[in-house]
Amino acid sequence: MNTTLFEKQGEKTLQIRRKVQAVIFDDADNGYAKKVLILKKIGFSAKRYCWRLLKGGMNDGETETEALQREIFEEKGLKKVKILE
């Protein structure tokens, strides 16, 4: 879960946004080691590239599965993914 502190006209409010994160791997049985997808993204605080898993925030009314599917599509364009729970 991510918390963000906002200040508006001298009042401080705390906003909590739930997040999801996925480990995406290729389940093809081809005799080789499984492949895991990691993303190279610019880190805003470090201002340099870093490796990370696919992740993102949940929208109001979304389930964790719906948020994962949306984030996977938005970041990588993948539609046919199997979510393991």
C-alpha positions in Angstrom: 0.0 0.0 0.0 1.2 3.5 -0.8 0.5 6.5 1.3 0.9 10.1 0.1 0.6 13.2 2.2 -1.1 16.2 0.5 -1.2 19.7 1.9 -4.0 21.9 0.8 -4.5 25.4 2.2 -2.7 24.6 5.4 -4.6 21.3 6.0 -2.7 18.0 5.7 -4.6 15.0 4.3 -3.4 11.5 3.9 -4.3 9.6 0.8 -3.9 5.9 0.7 -3.8 4.1 -2.7 -3.6 0.4 -2.9 -1.1 -1.1 -5.4 -0.6 -4.3 -7.2 2.6 -5.9 -8.4 3.2 -8.9 -10.7 5.9 -11.4 -11.4 5.4 -12.4 -15.1 7.1 -15.5 -16.3 7.0 -17.6 -19.5 5.5 -21.0 -18.8 6.5 -22.6 -22.1 8.0 -26.0 -21.5 10.8 -25.9 -23.9 13.6 -27.5 -21.8 15.2 -24.2 -20.9 15.0 -22.2 -17.7 11.9 -20.2 -17.2 12.1 -16.5 -18.3 10.9 -13.7 -15.9 9.9 -10.3 -17.1 11.5 -7.3 -15.4 11.3 -3.8 -16.5 14.0 -1.2 -16.9 12.4 2.1 -15.8 13.7 5.5 -14.8 13.6 5.9 -11.0 12.2 9.3 -10.2 13.9 9.7 -6.9 17.3 8.4 -8.0 17.0 9.9 -11.6 18.6 6.8 -13.0 17.4 3.6 -14.6 16.6 0.7 -12.4 15.2 -2.8 -12.8 11.8 -3.6 -11.3 8.7 -5.8 -11.5 5.6 -4.6 -13.2 3.4 -2.7 -10.7 0.8 0.0 -10.5 -2.0 1.5 -8.5 -5.5 0.3 -8.1 -8.4 2.4 -9.3 -11.6 2.9 -7.2 -13.9 -0.1 -7.5 -11.2 -2.4 -9.1 -10.4 -5.8 -7.8 -6.7 -6.8 -7.5 -7.1 -9.1 -10.5 -8.7 -6.4 -12.6 -5.9 -3.9 -11.6 -3.2 -6.5 -12.5 -4.7 -7.2 -15.9 -5.0 -3.5 -16.6 -1.5 -2.7 -15.5 0.0 -5.5 -17.5 -1.8 -4.3 -20.6 -1.0 -0.7 -20.0 2.7 -1.3 -19.4 3.4 -4.2 -21.8 0.4 -4.6 -24.0 -0.2 -8.2 -22.9 -3.8 -9.4 -23.0 -3.7 -13.2 -22.5 -2.2 -13.6 -19.0 -3.1 -16.2 -16.4 -3.3 -14.7 -12.9 -2.3 -17.1 -10.2 -3.9 -16.5 -6.8 
